[in-house]
Amino acid sequence: GLMLMDYLSNRGFDVELEKDLSQKRQLLDVVIVERRSGEADISGICDGFDNLSQHNLLSYKSRQETLNAWAIEELIGHYVNYRKIFGKDQVEADEIRLYAVCTRRPQSILSLQGVTEANPGVYDLLVLNRKIRIIVLSEIPTEQRNAVLGFFSFNAEKVKYALDHYHWQQKDVSTVINQLLQQYSIEEIAMSYTMEQFKKDFIIAHLGELDPEVRLKGLDPEMRLKGLDPEMRLKGLDPEMRLKGLDPEIRLKGLDPETRLKGLDPEIIEAYLKKLKKRKTN
């Protein structure tokens, strides 16, 4: 739910978690995705969500859970309660879409009559007059548009791809990622990518958004350069900021001749060479 909050935040949808759908307290084990006023943007959206409507109920079954007939019946029951809350006259049936997202293939469900494959890993199940979109995460292609789905694939390679390629909409994401990686650790999924690595990669990826003064604040000259590739040292900094406060020896330390001269006016280089020749002659 938190992940969908981020993913859909700039597409015109609001996400609500654990909505009470009955007089007897019964929390929906799905998230509610409701379209905000105005035109929604679903261009380039992840596989399976290209048909989002005004109201969308989404259920998720992880690796330990099975998407079976009971889970489908339960989702339909939640749909009925949800529509009752708004009133049948206020919300039309075709304004509500149902989604069942699961990590592993639900063979018993997909073998039923009334199932059609919309795309790889995406199926439509017709139950009476209701169409339920089934999204099987283990079968979804590993591509940029599907990065958000990779987080819940229980596949180390897909999770790593998601961490590397998902474009966050909100700034503070460390809590969500930390909970996710901790859960994979509890589930004994072999995740070589740690929270510390994520924080490091996230900072590097967003260096360009920081003011140069903020980047360098509190760092001594040696620490500014420690462990950085020559190209990384100079990334996003103008020439004046690159050199500010640094001793000439430190500025050039560890740089090969080509990197030292990179960006300098050829006339300056020629003038310096003439100066060196003149010194040798004298």
C-alpha positions, 0 to 999 in steps of 0.5 A: 500500500505504501509503495502504491501511494508513492507510485500513483501519487503523480498519476491522479489517484489516492491510495487508502489502506485497511478500510473498514467495510462493514459494521462488524469490523473487517479490515479489507486486506487490499488497498483502495485506489481512488481516482482524484478529480481531473484526468488520470495519467496511466500512460506507461503504467506498469503491466496490469494497471492500464485499466484503472477506473474511478474506484479500484480494490486490490488484493495481494497474496505473497509467496506464502499465500495462495490466490484460490477460489476463497480469496476471489470470493472474498474480494467480490464480497469486499466489492459488494460492501464497498459499493453499499457504503457509497450507495448503488445509485452513487457508484456504478458497477463499471466504475469499480475494478478488482485486482488480485496480485499474487507472487506465484502462479495460481494454477487452480484459478487460471485453469478455470473457464472464463480466464483470458490472458491480457499480457504476459503475467496478466489475466482477466477472470470473468465471474458472473458479470465481474471481471477480475484482473489477476497479476502474477508477479513471477511472470511479469517482464522485468522492465522499467515500467514494471519496477514497482512490481518487482519489489514484491516478486520474492525474486532477489534479481527482480528486487535488485532491479526494482531498487535500481530502476524505480523512480521515487515520487516522494523524498523519504522512502527509507522507511518503506525500503527498510521494512521491505528488506527486513521482511525479505530477511525474515522470509530468508530470501537471499538478498545481497542488496542491503539497506546500507547499499540502498542509502549509498546508491540513493545519495549518489543518484540524487547528488545533483539535487543538493546545493554544492555548499551542502555537499562539501559542508564539514568535509576536510579537503582529503575527505572530499576526495577520498574513495571517489572516482575522478569523474565522480569528484567533478560530477555536477560541480562548476570549475570554481566550486571544484577548486574552492578551498582546496590546496593545489596539491590536493586538487591534483592528487590521484588525477592522471594528466588527461583528467587534470587538463580536461576542460582547460582552454587550449591557449592556457595549456600552450601558455603553460608549456611555453613557460616550462620550456622557457624555464628549462632554457634558462 
